[in-house]
Amino acid sequence: MKQKVVVVTPHPDDETLGCGGTLLKHKQNNDEINWLIVTSMDDGYAEDVRKHRELEVEQVAACYGFHRIERLTFEPARLDTVPLSELIRAIGDAFATIRPTTVYLPNRHDIHSDHKIVFDAASACTKWFRYPYIRRVLAYETLSETHFNINPDTRGFMPNVFVDISLFLQQKIDIMKIYESELKEHPFPRSVEAMKALSCIRGSQIGVEAAEAFMLLKESL
């Protein structure tokens, strides 16, 4: 059965790092894929930087062939100053427009506060009695965020769903290269080498060349 997928990203590039291969696989399977971007560069950034980021987002969106892109305008790295109810309302409105059956969220225990807050707000928008069309919710892992939390009391990322992306890994890397300012040389965590290494490790867990891993948080059969 055709799925309606939405990937919720605190920032552009999270979609590719976290589940780029899986999105491409959804697209190959004729599923509808959608993108919800929660933050947007404001006037605090130089105009040329903002224009370049807009061009990157347009190019990335074209590579995936998203059915719909919902863009919120919250300021990055300042979500902790926004009332949670406001963020929930904005994400809920986007879900009501997209009506997804499958939702991909950032991991609750990522080191970046934006990821934590987006998870809390988006997970509040998965209640069956308000959003009955949502059947499946998963958390993705993000290089430089998911594995950098050193709080010993924090629950680590423990995946229980793996997606074979062997046929899509190179395309995922090529898309990530569009984000020129985000992808750097090894040993920077957002590097081609790190992307390949993580996909190799996840692939080895299920016996394939490359995979992406997720935590299944909810599923209604």
C-alpha positions as CSV (number, residue, x, y, z in Angstrom):
1,M,0.0,0.0,0.0
2,K,1.3,3.4,-0.9
3,Q,2.6,5.4,2.0
4,K,2.5,9.2,2.6
5,V,5.8,10.0,4.3
6,V,7.0,13.1,6.0
7,V,10.5,13.7,7.3
8,V,10.5,16.4,10.1
9,T,13.9,18.2,10.2
10,P,15.0,20.9,12.6
11,H,17.4,22.1,9.9
12,P,18.0,21.4,6.2
13,D,20.5,18.6,5.9
14,D,19.0,16.5,8.7
15,E,16.8,14.8,6.1
16,T,19.7,13.6,4.1
17,L,22.0,12.6,7.0
18,G,19.2,10.9,8.8
19,C,17.2,9.1,6.2
20,G,18.3,10.2,2.7
21,G,18.6,6.7,1.4
22,T,15.3,5.7,2.9
23,L,13.6,8.6,1.3
24,L,15.0,7.7,-2.1
25,K,13.8,4.1,-1.5
26,H,10.3,5.4,-0.6
27,K,10.4,7.4,-3.9
28,Q,11.4,4.3,-5.9
29,N,8.5,2.4,-4.3
30,N,6.1,5.2,-5.5
31,D,5.4,6.4,-2.0
32,E,4.6,10.1,-1.5
33,I,7.4,11.8,0.3
34,N,7.1,15.2,2.0
35,W,9.5,17.5,3.9
36,L,8.8,19.6,6.9
37,I,11.6,22.1,7.7
38,V,11.1,23.7,11.1
39,T,13.7,26.5,11.2
40,S,14.7,29.1,8.7
41,M,17.6,31.6,8.5
42,D,16.5,35.0,9.5
43,D,17.8,38.5,9.0
44,G,20.6,37.8,11.5
45,Y,22.4,36.0,8.6
46,A,24.0,37.8,5.7
47,E,21.9,38.0,2.7
48,D,24.3,36.1,0.5
49,V,24.3,33.2,3.0
50,R,20.5,33.1,3.1
51,K,20.3,33.1,-0.7
52,H,22.8,30.3,-0.9
53,R,21.0,28.2,1.6
54,E,17.7,28.8,-0.3
55,L,19.4,27.6,-3.5
56,E,20.7,24.5,-1.7
57,V,17.2,23.6,-0.3
58,E,15.7,24.0,-3.8
59,Q,18.4,21.7,-5.3
60,V,18.0,19.1,-2.6
61,A,14.2,19.2,-2.9
62,A,14.5,18.6,-6.7
63,C,16.8,15.6,-6.1
64,Y,14.3,13.9,-3.9
65,G,11.2,14.9,-5.8
66,F,9.2,15.8,-2.7
67,H,5.5,16.0,-3.2
68,R,5.2,18.9,-0.8
69,I,7.6,21.0,1.3
70,E,6.2,22.7,4.4
71,R,8.6,25.4,5.7
72,L,8.2,27.0,9.2
73,T,10.0,30.2,10.0
74,F,11.4,29.5,13.5
75,E,14.9,30.8,14.2
76,P,17.6,28.1,14.4
77,A,19.3,27.5,17.8
78,R,16.6,29.6,19.5
79,L,13.7,27.1,19.6
80,D,14.1,27.1,23.4
81,T,12.7,30.6,23.4
82,V,9.5,29.6,21.6
83,P,6.5,28.4,23.6
84,L,6.1,24.7,23.0
85,S,2.4,25.2,22.3
86,E,3.2,27.5,19.4
87,L,5.6,24.9,17.8
88,I,3.1,22.1,18.3
89,R,0.4,24.1,16.6
90,A,2.6,24.9,13.6
91,I,3.7,21.3,13.2
92,G,0.2,20.0,13.7
93,D,-1.1,22.3,11.0
94,A,1.6,21.0,8.6
95,F,0.6,17.4,9.5
96,A,-3.1,18.3,8.8
97,T,-2.1,19.5,5.4
98,I,0.1,16.5,4.5
99,R,-1.8,13.8,6.3
100,P,1.2,11.5,6.6
101,T,0.9,7.8,7.3
102,T,4.7,7.6,8.2
103,V,6.6,10.2,10.2
104,Y,10.4,10.4,10.6
105,L,11.6,12.5,13.5
106,P,15.0,13.5,14.9
107,N,16.2,11.5,17.9
108,R,15.0,12.9,21.3
109,H,18.5,12.6,22.8
110,D,20.6,14.3,20.2
111,I,23.0,16.9,21.5
112,H,21.4,19.8,19.6
113,S,18.6,21.4,21.6
114,D,16.7,22.1,18.4
115,H,16.5,18.3,17.8
116,K,15.1,17.7,21.3
117,I,12.5,20.4,21.1
118,V,11.4,19.4,17.6
119,F,11.0,15.8,18.7
120,D,8.9,16.9,21.7
121,A,6.6,19.1,19.6
122,A,6.2,16.7,16.7
123,S,5.6,13.7,18.9
124,A,2.7,15.6,20.5
125,C,1.2,15.6,17.0
126,T,1.0,11.9,16.6
127,K,-1.9,11.2,19.0
128,W,-4.3,8.9,17.2
129,F,-7.5,10.8,18.2
130,R,-6.2,14.0,16.6
131,Y,-4.1,12.6,13.8
132,P,-5.7,9.2,13.0
133,Y,-3.9,8.9,9.6
134,I,-0.5,8.5,11.2
135,R,0.3,4.8,11.4
136,R,4.1,4.7,11.9
137,V,6.6,7.0,13.8
138,L,10.3,6.5,13.7
139,A,13.4,8.4,14.9
140,Y,16.4,8.8,12.7
141,E,20.1,9.3,13.7
142,T,22.1,12.3,12.6
143,L,25.8,12.4,12.3
144,S,27.4,15.0,14.7
145,E,24.2,15.1,16.8
146,T,23.0,11.6,17.8
147,H,26.3,10.2,19.1
148,F,27.7,13.4,20.7
149,N,25.6,13.5,23.8
150,I,28.0,12.5,26.7
151,N,25.4,12.7,29.5
152,P,25.7,9.3,31.1
153,D,22.0,9.4,32.1
154,T,20.8,9.8,28.5
155,R,19.4,6.9,26.7
156,G,21.5,6.1,23.7
157,F,20.2,5.5,20.1
158,M,19.1,1.9,20.0
159,P,17.8,1.1,16.5
160,N,15.3,-1.6,15.9
161,V,14.5,-0.9,12.3
162,F,17.0,-1.1,9.5
163,V,16.6,-0.1,5.8
164,D,18.8,-1.5,3.1
165,I,20.1,1.6,1.1
166,S,22.9,-0.1,-0.8
167,L,21.5,1.0,-4.1
168,F,21.0,4.6,-2.8
169,L,24.1,5.4,-0.8
170,Q,26.0,7.2,-3.5
171,Q,23.0,9.2,-4.5
172,K,22.5,10.2,-0.8
173,I,26.2,11.3,-0.6
174,D,25.8,13.3,-3.8
175,I,22.8,15.1,-2.4
176,M,24.6,15.8,0.8
177,K,27.4,17.4,-1.2
178,I,25.0,20.2,-2.2
179,Y,25.2,21.5,1.4
180,E,28.7,22.9,0.8
181,S,29.1,24.6,4.2
182,E,27.9,21.5,6.1
183,L,30.0,18.7,4.6
184,K,33.7,18.9,5.5
185,E,36.8,16.7,5.3
186,H,37.3,13.7,7.5
187,P,37.6,13.4,10.6
188,F,34.8,16.0,10.8
189,P,31.6,14.0,11.7
190,R,29.7,15.3,8.7
191,S,32.0,14.0,6.1
192,V,31.7,11.5,3.2
193,E,33.9,9.1,5.1
194,A,31.7,9.2,8.2
195,M,28.5,8.8,6.1
196,K,30.0,5.7,4.5
197,A,31.3,4.3,7.8
198,L,27.9,4.7,9.5
199,S,26.0,3.1,6.6
200,C,28.6,0.3,6.6
201,I,28.1,-0.4,10.3
202,R,24.3,-0.3,10.0
203,G,24.5,-2.5,7.0
204,S,26.7,-5.1,8.8
205,Q,23.9,-5.4,11.4
206,I,21.5,-6.8,8.8
207,G,23.9,-8.4,6.3
208,V,23.8,-5.8,3.5
209,E,26.4,-3.4,2.1
210,A,24.8,-0.2,3.5
211,A,21.8,0.6,5.7
212,E,20.1,3.4,7.7
213,A,18.9,2.7,11.2
214,F,15.8,3.9,13.0
215,M,14.0,3.6,16.3
216,L,10.4,2.5,15.8
217,L,8.4,4.6,18.3
218,K,4.9,3.7,17.2
219,E,3.1,1.5,14.8
220,S,-0.6,0.9,14.2
221,L,-1.4,-2.2,12.2
